[in-house]
Amino acid sequence: MAEDKVQVEVEGSPDAVWAVVRDFGGIDAWFPGIGSCRVEGNVRILDMGGMEVREQLIEIDEPGRALTYSVIDGVPMESHRATVAVVPSGAGSTVTWSFAVEPAEMLPVFQDAYGKALDALATHVG
């Protein structure tokens, strides 16, 4: 499994940034390319330009300000696991999106998507 992470510094407080990241069903408000999002149980269904992607919530770590999920359908790959974590950094926050995917050829797709998402998140909460 191929692993990587992307990071961004955000001007918002850790609590403010975590409130946005923690909202599993609110990702369509800031993640580029997601037209809509709905949640059924612990699965969010994303409409991405006519493509439907399903992601399953694995864990929300409130004290650690981390959300872990897995893409379970809609993307051609064997496995996926990602964690978005928010930590204090000076007067703001550092947000890290760590992920592991198989096949490894999918790694650049997620590097690009998550990098753009973090830039959008910084604008959204900053």
C-alpha positions in Angstrom: 0.0 0.0 0.0 1.3 3.5 -0.9 1.2 6.1 1.8 1.6 9.9 1.8 0.4 13.0 3.5 -0.3 16.7 2.6 -0.4 19.6 5.1 -1.5 23.2 5.3 -1.2 26.0 7.8 -4.6 27.6 8.6 -5.2 30.9 10.3 -8.2 29.5 12.2 -8.1 28.2 15.8 -7.8 24.4 16.1 -11.3 24.3 17.5 -12.8 26.3 14.6 -10.9 24.2 12.0 -11.9 21.0 13.8 -15.5 22.0 13.7 -15.4 22.1 9.9 -13.2 19.0 9.5 -15.3 17.0 12.0 -18.6 17.6 10.1 -18.5 14.3 8.1 -21.5 15.4 6.1 -20.4 19.0 5.4 -17.4 18.3 3.2 -19.3 19.6 0.1 -19.1 23.1 1.6 -15.3 23.3 1.0 -13.9 20.3 -0.9 -13.5 21.3 -4.6 -15.4 19.1 -7.1 -18.0 17.8 -4.6 -21.4 18.8 -5.8 -23.3 17.4 -2.9 -23.0 15.1 0.1 -25.5 13.1 2.0 -24.9 10.7 5.0 -26.6 7.4 5.5 -25.6 5.9 8.8 -21.8 6.0 8.8 -21.4 6.3 5.0 -21.2 9.6 3.2 -22.2 9.6 -0.5 -20.5 12.2 -2.6 -21.7 13.5 -6.0 -18.6 14.5 -7.9 -19.7 15.6 -11.3 -22.0 12.7 -11.9 -19.7 10.2 -10.3 -20.8 8.8 -6.9 -18.2 8.0 -4.3 -19.0 6.3 -1.0 -16.8 6.9 2.1 -17.2 5.1 5.4 -16.5 6.8 8.7 -14.1 4.7 10.7 -13.4 6.9 13.7 -13.7 10.4 15.1 -11.1 11.1 17.8 -12.4 14.2 19.5 -9.5 14.8 21.9 -7.0 14.2 19.1 -9.0 16.2 16.6 -8.7 13.5 14.0 -11.3 11.9 11.6 -10.5 8.6 9.9 -12.5 7.2 6.9 -12.2 4.9 3.9 -13.3 5.1 0.3 -15.5 2.0 -0.1 -17.0 2.5 -3.6 -16.9 4.6 -6.7 -13.1 4.8 -7.2 -11.3 2.0 -8.9 -8.9 0.8 -6.2 -8.4 -2.1 -3.8 -8.1 -0.2 -0.6 -8.1 3.3 0.9 -7.7 4.8 4.4 -7.3 8.5 5.3 -7.1 10.5 8.4 -7.5 14.3 8.6 -6.0 15.8 11.8 -5.9 19.3 13.2 -3.2 20.4 15.6 -2.4 23.8 17.1 0.3 25.8 15.3 1.2 29.2 16.6 -1.9 31.4 16.5 -3.6 29.0 14.0 -3.6 25.3 13.1 -1.8 22.7 11.0 -4.1 20.3 9.1 -2.6 17.0 7.9 -4.4 14.7 5.6 -2.6 11.3 5.8 -3.6 8.5 3.4 -2.8 5.0 2.2 -4.1 3.6 -1.1 -3.8 0.5 -3.2 -2.9 0.3 -6.0 0.0 2.7 -5.6 -0.8 4.3 -9.0 -3.7 6.1 -7.3 -1.4 8.0 -5.0 -0.9 11.0 -7.3 -4.7 11.3 -7.7 -5.2 11.6 -3.9 -2.1 13.8 -3.5 -3.6 16.3 -5.9 -7.2 16.1 -4.6 -6.3 16.4 -0.9 -3.8 19.1 -1.6 -6.4 21.2 -3.3 -8.9 20.4 -0.6 -6.6 21.6 2.1 -6.0 24.9 0.2 -9.8 25.3 -0.1 -10.2 24.5 3.6 -7.6 27.2 4.6 -9.6 29.7 2.6 -12.9 28.5 3.9 -12.0 28.8 7.6 -9.3 31.5 7.3 
